[in-house]
Amino acid sequence: MGPTLRFMWEDWADQSLGLPCYETSGAAGADIRANLAPSDRSAGITLAPMARIIVATGLRIEIPQGFEVQIRPRSGLALKHGISLPNTPGTIDSDYRGPLGVALINLGAAPYTIAHGDRIAQMIIAPVVQARFELADSLSDTARGTGGFGSTGRS
């Protein structure tokens, strides 16, 4: 069993939408729904091509120390409509307690309307390892060496 994430509803949120959930037993990501402000619920929010917006979920989250939540696009929205995240994957740190919003971008050619209750992204919980950083006079040699972008073959 994995870690427990704790949530609180915003005062204005539609609690009938429920918490993020895994749609199948093998799902790695739990779906997150758009929980629009009451004034936007009937019409939804239309996202023009190349426009960005933060979509509310109506939730605040508490992530256990030593973990992060990664917010990722939903493949169906990306393929069918060009809806993605401009910062994919987005990271939510364990010490954040503010509103959970999802940054979306419309990479498609047509406007897209986000309806109240739509599944807009997925969340993955992942362990976090914090590294130490130190300055060195030299670095070890490798077969790749200083070869950068595309240096290991056809790109």
N, C-alpha and C positions, 0 to 999 in steps of 0.2 A: 504494500500500500504506500502510496506517495504522500507528500506533505499535504497539509490542510491549508487552503486559502480561505481567509475570512472576508466577507463582504458586508457593506452597509448600503442601504438604499438612500438616494438623494430624496429630499422631502417631496419633490414634484414628480418623481419617477412612477411609471406604470409597473407595479410589482407583479402584475399578472404575466409579464413576459418571462419571469423566472431568471435564475442565475445562469451563467455560462454552463454549457453541458456538452458532453461527448455524445455525438449522434449514433455512433456504433461502438461495439465493445473493443474494436481494434484501433479506434481513432487516437491519433497522437495529439490532436488539437481540439480544444473545446470551443464551440461556436459562441460568438458574442453577437448580441442583437442591438440594433439601433433603438434607443429608447428616447424618442423625440420629445421636445418640450410640448406641453399641451396645445400651444398655439400652432405647432407645425404638424400635429398628428394626422389631421384629415388630408392635407395636401401633400405631405412629405417634403423632402428637401431635394431640389434638382441641382445636380452637379454638372456644370457645363464642361465641354471638352477642355482639357488641360487645367481645369480649376482644381483647387484643393480646399478641403474643409475638415474640421474636427467634428465628428459625429458623437453625440453624447450616448452613453450607455445607461445612465441613471445610477451608476454604482461607484463606490469607493472600495478599495481593496487593501488587504493586509497580507503581504507575502512573507513567509518565514525567512529569517536570517539565513544566508547561505544559498538562497534561490533567487531567480529572476523570473519574470513572465515575459515571453517574447510574443509580440503581436505580429501576425503574418496574414497575407492576403488569402482570400478564399479562391481556389483555383477556378471554379465555375464563373465567378464574377469577373475574374481577370481574363479568361478565355472568351467568354460570350460578350462582355461589355467593356473591357479595358479598365475595370475598376481595380486599383491596387493601392498600396501604401507607399508614400513618397520616401519613407525611411525604413523600408523593410529589411530585416525585421526590426520593429520598434521594441525597445527594452523598457520595462518597468522595474525599477530597483526596489529592493525589500524595504527601504526606509521611506518610500513615497506613500502618502495617505490622501492625496487630492483626488478630484474626480477622474474617473477612467473614461478617457475619450479616445477615439480612433481616428487618426489622420488618414483621410482617403484622397486619392487623386483619380481623375477620369482621364485615362490615356486613350480612350476611344474617340471615335469621330462624331458621336451623337450625344446629346445631353442624356443623363441617367438620373432617374428619380429614386431616392432612397425612401422607402416607406417605413412607417413606424412598425417595429418588430422584425424587420428584415435581418437576416444573418449577414453581417458585414465584414467579419474578420474571424480569425481563430487565435486562441491563446495556447502557448506551449509553456509549461513550467520546466525550468532547467536549473541544474546546480551551477553555482558560481564559484570560481577559484580566483582569489586575488593574488597577484604575483608581487614579488619584490622587484624593484628596479635598481640597477647599479651601473655606473659608468665603467667602461673597460678600455684598456689601451689597444687591445686587438680582439678579433673574433676568430673562432675556430674555422678551419678550412672544410669545405664540402665539395662533392663532385659538381654540384650546380654552381657554386661560387657566387658571383655577382650577377648572374643571368637573371633578367627581369621578365617583364610581360612577354609571353610567347616563347621564352627561351628553351622550353622543354619539348617543343614540337610544333606541329601545325596548329595555328589558332584561328 
